[in-house]
Amino acid sequence: MQTQSRIVSPQRVFKVVFLGNSGVGKTCFIQHYCTGHFHSNMSTTVGIDFQMKTLTLGSTTITLQLWDTAGQERFRSITEQYYRKADGILAMYDLTHPPSFTAVRGWMDSVKEKMCEGAVLMLLANKLDLADGRKVTAREGQRLAEVRHI
């Protein structure tokens, strides 16, 4: 019995860049979405990395390029090069760590100046599942999104 595999070319590729401070969970989020497995011992991203996920929506095949950026300040100029041509940008903060919420404002302001017209910017709270609990309320996150017109 022979098996024939079919390689499907996507009809559209979307570049989605994840931004936020180091340790907010960008790498874990992307890995979990792409593999379905949670990896608790991830190392800090140096520079930039990406994963791809192909999906079929109705009769359309799309590929998401999920770009994982380093959150350290020293990599910020490298990161800017990647979100300039992004279709979507996810600004992420750790809702158990208020300083990451404070810092995400700077990430969003930087992005809004340089992102392509038509790109989508989203604010994403992460780590709700942690036992130490929420320190940034849903209302605070919602207010920030409203103030920044996301």
C-alpha angles and dihedrals in degrees: 000000000000125000120210120201121204121213110214119207114212118243090214135018119207121199111213119183123200116211133181143100122310112276099025091116105258094140094045091047093052094043092050092049094048100041104023089233129107115226110197097186104061121157122229114274113247112206108328139325135176143204128199128220123185118206136178114222108187102311095335122098115208134177123213116209102203109200116203112202131197112253097209118110093235090067097048095103090052091049092053091061090060101048095048090079098032124127091206136017124197114200104200133196134178108244090205091057114058095193089064088054091051091048095049089072089066091048091052094046091051092049096047090058095053110025122112121261109264094027117131121231118199132183113222128191113205139191100040087145095066119112095227087067142213118328096167112060125227088241091056090052092047091049092051091051090050094047091048091045096237 
